[in-house]
Amino acid sequence: MTHTLTLKIISLKETLYDGDVASVTLPTTTGEITVLPRHAPIIGLLTQGTVSVHSGSEIKKISVVSGSYKVHQHELLLLLN
């Protein structure tokens, strides 16, 4: 059974990503973290850097300046400034 994480990346202007992924690596104010399916609930702030979205053998990179993130149950929500 494949486990996935639902990722939503929302900017002030548009939804940049909405789908299931294997993992996401985030630049946070406390360092880089990787969120996997079944991750413990967590909230925090994003810092300038690159979000790496891993879906199968594909990796999508999205540049961010700042924002916040929340992991809850099987969902990762990124709100970008």
Buried (B, 14 or more C-beta within 10 A) or exposed (E): EEEBBBBBBBBEEEEBBEEEBBBBBBBBEEEEBEBBBEBEEEEBEBBEBEBBBBBEEEEBEBEBEBBBBBBEEEEBBBBBE
